Amino acid sequence: MSRRFDVIVIGSGLGGLTAGALCAKSGLRVLMLERNDTFGGAATVYRHNGLAIETSLHEIDGLDEGDPKLPLIGALGLEQGLQFVDVGDLYEVRGGPLEMPFVLPHGAEKALTAAIARFPHQKAGLKEYFRRLLALRGAISVAAQHREDRNWWLLHAPEAVRALWPLLREGSANLGDVLSELFGDDEAVKLALVANLVYYHDDPDRLLFLRFAIPQASYVIGGGHYVRGGSQALTDRLVAQIRDADGELDTGREANGLIIADGRVTAVRHVDRTGKDVQTALAPIVLGNAAPQVLAAMLPETDRHIFLAPYAKHRPSISLWTVSLGLNRPARELGVRHYSTFILPSWLKSLAQMRDSASIMGQEPGQRLPPYVFVDHSQIDSGLNQQGPHFVSYCGADRLENWSTLSGDERHARKTKWIDALIADADRHFPGLAGAVVHREMATADTMQRYLNTPGGAVYGFAPDGTLSQTIRQGPRTPIGGLWLASAYTSGGGYTGVMLGGAEAATEAIREARRARYS
């Protein structure tokens, strides 16, 4: 006998968990289906050899009073019971064309002051750069504050145009062009300001400036924060909210069919790991915390083209490689001074060369190392590994084709060589690190694809490039009635993007459920 629900959520990443929790709290009966053995997708913590390893991106931006996601955090009650630990300075960057390390502090005024002190000849450009970041953040805050209030936009049209002008002004400019306009061919200042490019893209000449500047402004203004206890603590909190509202959550159940009638979704077919226990759950609303291509494969063949048409011009984002290390002593004892340290290789002399970084893992380690971020969790009260081993991680851009043609043994051999090369490189910056390693492992784009079930191992949803109009049109709605996206493919990647995407999908689902209830 088929079970009946108000909402079915496919996938339990942060987008799906956010959407499911909001729907459950609104009184809707929720079923969540997760194909893996644990909830959370990339927002999990797992243990190997006594080391707790954080799998997600390692910080959440903002949380200042102008942060547009604060109402969502309040609606979910996340400020109670979760601790958001300030990571301090945003990052240190060293290497490449920078003769000395540069530290970008938290706070707009402090960041501007530090940048001018280091690059006094670029004072005018730096002032304009930070002015643009703050103006865009202000425009987004206004848009978020009045998003649901149509009357405000009608009654305050001139004010609204002025508030949103920074968004319109930047149009479809890319990051590379904006930085060249402001700083000419001074590559050192460009790389100092956008050392964390890998959090968005691998090509500054394709990255839409708006898609970089708005979250980057949130980092600068509000800082970076780590959820104490890891992203798993956030996942567990959202899972508990769904359960407390009498929702059902099933692991080891893979959705493999969307049942459509008269252009609307009516049910989800799902199966266990053995392939023998096939069940069908009924619901008029389905929220997909999955890539559109994955959802399309669940549809009847006649509906797939119609469903995928809106996403035809959107490319998948980059993937990432990560190396996780356990050390027998805190990295600060080895000279690490900041939570995040971006290390640029000697061959990287310009921002534009960042586009070459994602292909490097497709080669055997040689003279070219990739740019990467080195993250030291012992710099903060992370709530993980308090008695050791001490957790540090590397992260850089990757692509599936770097690994897809290799056999299992060949992948293992190349990963081993790259771990050796990356540890040796970090040891040059922080002498003694190599001798302190007691645990080591690596994940690649191939790992991301297998675990996250995303095309090419994409970690940020769609690539944040294209045009302004494409960005505005991106959202949770799909051509299939009752089927909504609730993932990084809705609003973008990272904690903020996926949670806001999930919230947007939940808002639409709740409205639709209420309309159906009272019609």
C-alpha positions in Angstrom: 0.0 0.0 0.0 1.4 3.4 -1.0 2.0 6.0 1.8 0.7 9.5 1.3 2.5 12.7 2.3 2.1 16.5 1.6 5.7 16.9 0.5 8.5 14.4 -0.5 12.1 15.6 -0.5 14.6 13.8 -2.6 18.0 14.1 -1.1 19.1 15.3 2.3 21.8 17.9 1.6 21.4 21.3 3.3 19.0 22.5 0.6 16.7 19.5 1.1 17.0 19.6 4.9 16.2 23.3 5.0 13.2 22.9 2.7 12.0 19.8 4.6 12.4 21.5 8.0 10.5 24.6 6.9 7.7 22.5 5.4 7.4 20.3 8.4 7.3 23.3 10.8 4.5 24.8 8.7 2.4 21.7 9.4 3.0 19.7 6.2 3.7 16.0 6.4 7.2 15.4 5.0 9.0 12.3 3.7 12.7 12.7 3.0 14.5 10.1 0.9 18.3 9.7 1.1 20.2 7.2 -1.0 23.3 7.3 1.2 23.5 5.8 4.7 23.7 9.2 6.5 21.9 12.5 6.1 23.5 15.7 5.1 25.2 15.2 1.7 28.4 17.3 1.8 27.4 18.7 5.2 28.7 15.7 7.3 31.5 14.7 9.6 33.0 11.2 9.4 35.8 9.4 11.3 38.8 7.5 10.0 41.4 6.2 12.4 40.2 8.4 15.2 40.2 11.6 13.1 37.0 13.5 12.7 37.0 14.8 9.1 34.8 17.7 8.0 33.5 17.1 4.4 31.9 20.4 3.7 33.2 23.8 2.8 34.7 25.0 6.0 32.9 28.3 6.8 29.6 30.2 6.4 29.7 33.9 5.5 28.1 36.9 7.1 25.7 36.6 10.1 25.9 40.3 10.6 22.7 42.3 11.0 22.4 43.0 7.2 22.7 39.4 6.3 19.6 38.4 4.2 19.7 34.8 5.6 19.2 35.9 9.2 15.4 35.6 9.0 15.9 32.0 7.7 18.2 31.2 10.6 15.6 32.6 13.0 12.7 30.8 11.3 14.6 27.5 11.8 15.7 28.4 15.4 19.3 27.7 14.5 20.6 30.5 16.7 19.6 28.4 19.7 21.7 25.3 20.3 24.2 25.9 17.5 27.4 27.9 18.0 28.8 29.8 15.0 32.5 30.3 15.7 34.2 33.4 14.2 37.3 32.3 12.3 39.0 35.7 12.7 41.0 37.1 9.7 39.4 36.0 6.4 42.6 34.5 5.1 46.3 34.8 4.5 47.6 34.5 1.0 51.2 33.8 0.0 53.2 32.9 -3.1 52.6 33.6 -6.7 53.4 37.3 -7.5 53.2 38.3 -3.9 56.6 38.9 -2.5 55.4 38.7 1.1 52.2 37.1 2.7 49.1 39.3 2.8 46.4 39.0 5.4 42.8 40.1 4.6 41.1 40.9 7.9 37.4 40.7 8.7 35.5 44.0 8.5 35.1 46.3 5.6 37.2 49.2 7.0 39.9 46.9 8.3 40.1 45.1 5.0 40.4 48.3 3.0 43.0 49.7 5.4 45.1 46.5 5.2 44.9 46.5 1.4 45.9 50.1 1.1 48.8 49.6 3.5 50.1 46.8 1.3 49.3 48.3 -2.1 49.3 52.1 -1.5 49.7 52.8 -5.2 46.3 51.2 -5.8 44.5 53.3 -3.2 41.8 54.7 -5.6 41.1 51.3 -7.1 40.9 49.6 -3.7 38.4 52.2 -2.5 36.2 51.7 -5.5 36.4 47.9 -5.2 35.2 47.8 -1.6 32.6 50.5 -2.4 31.1 48.3 -5.1 31.1 45.2 -2.8 29.3 47.2 -0.1 26.8 48.7 -2.5 25.9 45.3 -4.0 25.5 43.8 -0.5 23.2 46.7 0.4 21.1 46.2 -2.8 20.7 42.5 -2.0 19.7 43.3 1.6 16.9 45.6 0.4 15.7 43.1 -2.1 15.6 40.3 0.5 13.9 42.5 3.1 11.0 43.4 0.8 10.9 40.3 -1.4 7.4 39.2 -0.3 6.0 42.7 0.0 4.7 43.6 -3.5 3.0 46.8 -2.2 6.4 48.2 -1.0 7.8 48.0 -4.6 4.8 49.7 -6.0 4.7 52.5 -3.3 8.5 53.1 -3.3 9.4 52.7 -6.9 12.0 55.6 -7.1 13.6 54.3 -3.8 13.6 50.8 -5.1 15.4 51.8 -8.3 18.0 53.6 -6.4 18.5 50.7 -4.0 18.8 48.2 -6.8 20.9 50.4 -9.1 24.2 48.7 -8.1 22.9 45.4 -9.4 21.8 46.9 -12.7 25.0 48.9 -13.0 27.3 45.8 -12.9 25.1 44.0 -15.4 26.9 41.0 -16.9 30.5 42.1 -16.2 32.9 39.4 -15.3 35.3 39.4 -12.4 38.4 39.6 -14.5 37.2 42.6 -16.5 36.2 44.5 -13.3 39.6 43.9 -11.6 41.4 44.9 -14.8 39.4 48.1 -15.0 40.3 48.9 -11.4 43.9 47.6 -11.2 45.2 47.3 -14.7 48.0 44.6 -14.9 48.8 44.6 -11.2 48.3 40.9 -10.7 49.5 40.9 -7.1 46.7 43.1 -5.8 44.1 41.1 -7.8 45.2 37.8 -6.4 45.4 39.2 -2.9 41.8 40.3 -3.1 40.3 37.2 -4.7 42.7 34.4 -3.4 39.5 32.4 -2.5 38.3 32.3 -6.1 38.0 28.5 -5.7 35.0 29.0 -3.5 33.2 30.2 -6.6 34.8 29.3 -9.9 38.1 28.5 -11.6 38.0 31.2 -14.3 37.7 34.9 -13.4 36.9 35.8 -17.0 33.7 33.7 -16.9 32.7 34.4 -13.3 29.9 36.9 -13.2 31.1 39.8 -10.9 27.7 39.9 -9.2 28.0 36.2 -8.3 31.4 36.8 -6.7 30.9 40.3 -5.1 27.7 39.7 -3.2 28.9 36.7 -1.2 32.4 38.1 -0.9 31.0 41.3 0.6 29.2 39.1 3.1 32.5 37.5 4.1 34.2 40.9 4.4 31.4 42.6 6.4 30.2 39.7 8.6 33.3 37.4 8.5 33.5 33.7 8.3 32.1 31.3 10.8 32.4 27.6 11.5 29.5 25.6 13.0 31.0 24.2 16.2 30.9 20.4 16.1 31.1 20.6 12.3 28.5 20.8 9.5 27.1 17.6 11.0 25.8 19.5 13.9 23.7 21.7 11.5 22.5 18.6 9.6 21.5 16.8 12.8 19.6 19.9 14.0 17.6 20.1 10.8 16.9 16.3 10.8 15.6 16.6 14.4 13.2 19.4 13.4 11.7 17.2 10.7 11.3 14.3 13.0 9.9 16.4 15.8 7.2 17.5 13.4 6.3 13.9 12.7 8.1 13.8 9.4 9.7 10.6 8.1 13.3 10.3 7.0 14.7 7.2 5.3 18.3 6.5 4.4 19.4 3.8 1.9 16.4 4.6 -0.2 17.1 5.9 -3.8 14.4 7.7 -5.7 14.3 6.2 -9.2 11.0 7.3 -10.6 8.7 10.4 -10.6 5.1 9.6 -11.5 3.5 12.3 -13.6 -0.2 12.8 -14.4 -1.6 15.8 -16.4 1.7 17.6 -16.2 2.0 17.3 -12.4 4.0 15.1 -10.1 1.9 12.8 -8.1 4.3 10.3 -6.6 7.9 9.1 -6.2 9.0 5.5 -6.7 12.0 4.5 -4.5 14.1 1.4 -3.9 16.5 0.0 -1.3 20.1 -1.0 -1.9 19.2 -4.5 -2.9 16.8 -3.3 -5.7 14.2 -5.7 -4.4 12.1 -3.5 -2.0 10.4 -1.1 -4.4 7.9 1.3 -2.9 5.8 4.3 -4.1 5.0 7.3 -2.0 2.2 9.7 -3.0 2.5 13.5 -2.7 1.4 16.5 -4.8 4.7 18.3 -4.1 8.2 17.0 -4.6 11.3 19.0 -3.7 14.4 17.9 -5.5 17.7 18.3 -3.6 19.4 16.9 -6.7 20.9 18.0 -10.0 18.3 18.7 -12.7 19.9 15.9 -14.8 19.4 13.4 -12.0 15.8 14.4 -11.6 15.3 14.3 -15.3 16.4 10.6 -15.4 13.5 9.8 -13.0 10.9 11.3 -15.3 9.0 9.5 -18.0 11.0 9.9 -21.2 8.3 12.1 -22.8 8.8 14.8 -20.1 12.6 14.9 -19.9 13.2 17.4 -22.7 10.6 19.8 -21.4 12.0 19.6 -17.9 15.7 20.2 -18.9 15.0 23.0 -21.4 15.4 25.9 -18.9 18.8 24.6 -17.8 20.3 24.0 -21.3 22.5 27.1 -21.1 23.7 26.5 -17.6 27.0 24.7 -17.2 27.8 22.6 -14.1 30.2 24.2 -11.6 33.7 23.0 -11.0 34.5 20.2 -8.7 37.1 20.1 -5.9 39.8 17.9 -4.6 40.5 17.7 -0.9 43.3 16.3 1.2 42.6 15.6 4.9 45.5 15.2 7.3 45.7 14.3 11.0 48.7 15.8 12.8 50.3 14.7 16.0 50.4 18.3 17.2 48.5 21.6 16.4 49.6 23.2 13.1 50.1 26.5 14.9 53.2 25.0 16.5 54.5 24.6 12.9 54.1 28.2 12.0 50.5 28.3 10.7 48.9 31.6 11.8 45.5 31.6 10.3 42.4 29.4 9.8 42.7 29.7 6.0 46.0 30.1 4.2 45.9 30.3 0.4 49.1 29.1 -1.2 49.8 30.2 -4.8 52.4 28.2 -6.8 55.4 29.9 -8.4 54.1 29.5 -11.9 50.9 31.4 -11.2 51.8 35.0 -12.0 48.3 36.4 -13.0 44.7 36.0 -12.0 43.8 34.8 -15.5 46.1 31.7 -15.0 43.7 30.5 -12.3 41.7 28.9 -15.1 44.5 26.4 -15.6 44.4 25.2 -12.0 41.5 22.7 -12.3 43.4 20.6 -14.9 46.6 20.0 -12.9 45.3 17.0 -11.1 45.0 15.3 -14.5 48.8 15.1 -14.6 51.4 13.3 -12.6 53.0 15.5 -9.9 55.8 17.5 -11.5 57.0 21.1 -11.5 53.5 22.5 -11.5 51.5 22.4 -8.2 47.9 23.6 -8.0 46.9 26.7 -6.0 45.2 25.6 -2.8 43.8 26.6 0.5 45.2 25.1 3.7 42.7 25.1 6.5 43.8 24.6 10.1 40.8 23.7 12.3 43.0 23.9 15.5 43.1 27.7 15.1 39.5 27.9 16.4 37.2 26.1 18.9 35.8 23.8 16.2 34.5 21.2 18.7 36.3 18.5 16.7 39.4 16.5 17.6 40.0 18.3 20.8 42.3 15.6 22.1 44.0 15.0 18.7 44.9 14.1 16.1 44.7 17.6 14.9 42.7 18.1 11.7 44.0 20.2 8.7 42.8 20.0 5.1 43.8 21.2 1.6 41.3 22.1 -1.1 41.6 23.0 -4.8 39.8 23.0 -8.1 39.3 19.7 -9.9 37.4 18.2 -12.9 36.1 14.7 -13.4 38.1 14.2 -16.6 41.3 14.3 -14.5 40.3 10.9 -13.1 37.6 9.3 -15.2 39.9 7.4 -17.6 42.0 5.8 -14.8 41.5 2.4 -13.4 41.0 2.0 -9.6 44.7 1.1 -9.1 45.8 4.0 -11.3 43.6 6.5 -9.3 45.0 5.3 -6.0 48.6 5.6 -7.3 48.1 9.1 -8.6 46.3 10.2 -5.4 49.2 8.8 -3.3 51.7 10.8 -5.4 49.7 14.0 -5.1 49.3 13.6 -1.3 53.1 13.3 -1.1 53.7 16.3 -3.3 51.2 18.5 -1.4 52.5 17.5 2.0 56.0 18.3 0.8 54.8 21.7 -0.5 53.1 22.6 2.8 56.2 21.5 4.7 58.2 24.1 2.8 55.9 26.8 4.1 55.5 25.2 7.5 58.6 23.2 8.3 58.0 20.1 10.3 54.5 19.5 9.0 55.5 16.4 7.0 56.9 14.7 10.1 53.7 15.4 12.1 51.3 13.6 9.7 49.7 10.5 11.3 46.7 10.2 9.0 46.2 11.2 5.3 43.5 10.7 2.6 42.3 12.4 -0.5 39.0 12.9 -2.2 38.7 14.0 -5.9 36.1 15.0 -8.4 35.5 11.3 -8.9 34.7 11.0 -5.2 32.3 14.0 -5.4 30.4 12.5 -8.3 30.0 9.1 -6.6 29.0 10.5 -3.2 27.0 13.6 -4.2 25.6 12.2 -7.4 26.2 15.4 -9.4 27.3 15.8 -13.0 31.0 15.9 -13.2 31.2 16.0 -9.4 30.0 19.6 -9.4 29.9 21.0 -5.9 28.4 24.5 -6.4 25.4 23.6 -8.6 25.5 25.6 -11.9 28.7 27.6 -12.7 28.1 31.2 -11.6 28.7 32.7 -15.0 26.5 33.5 -17.9 24.4 36.7 -18.1 22.5 38.7 -15.5 19.1 37.7 -16.9 20.0 34.0 -16.7 21.0 34.6 -13.0 17.7 36.3 -12.3 15.7 33.6 -13.9 17.4 30.8 -11.9 15.2 29.6 -9.1 13.2 26.7 -7.7 10.4 26.5 -10.3 10.6 23.7 -12.9 8.3 23.0 -16.0 6.7 20.1 -14.1 3.8 21.1 -11.8 4.5 20.4 -8.2 8.2 19.7 -8.8 10.7 22.2 -7.3 14.5 22.4 -7.1 15.8 22.7 -3.5 19.6 22.7 -3.8 22.7 24.5 -5.1 21.0 24.5 -8.5 18.4 27.0 -7.2 20.5 29.9 -5.8 24.1 28.8 -5.9 26.6 26.8 -3.8 28.0 27.0 -0.3 26.1 27.1 2.9 24.3 30.3 2.1 23.3 29.4 -1.5 21.9 25.9 -0.7 20.0 27.0 2.4 18.4 30.0 0.7 17.6 27.8 -2.3 15.9 25.3 0.0 14.0 28.1 1.7 12.8 29.5 -1.6 11.5 26.0 -2.7 9.8 25.6 0.7 8.1 28.9 0.4 6.6 27.9 -3.0 5.7 24.4 -1.7 3.9 25.8 1.4 2.0 28.3 -0.8 1.0 25.6 -3.2 -0.2 23.3 -0.4 -2.3 26.1 1.1 -3.9 27.0 -2.2 -4.8 23.4 -2.8 -6.1 23.0 0.7 -8.5 26.0 0.5 -9.4 25.8 -3.2 
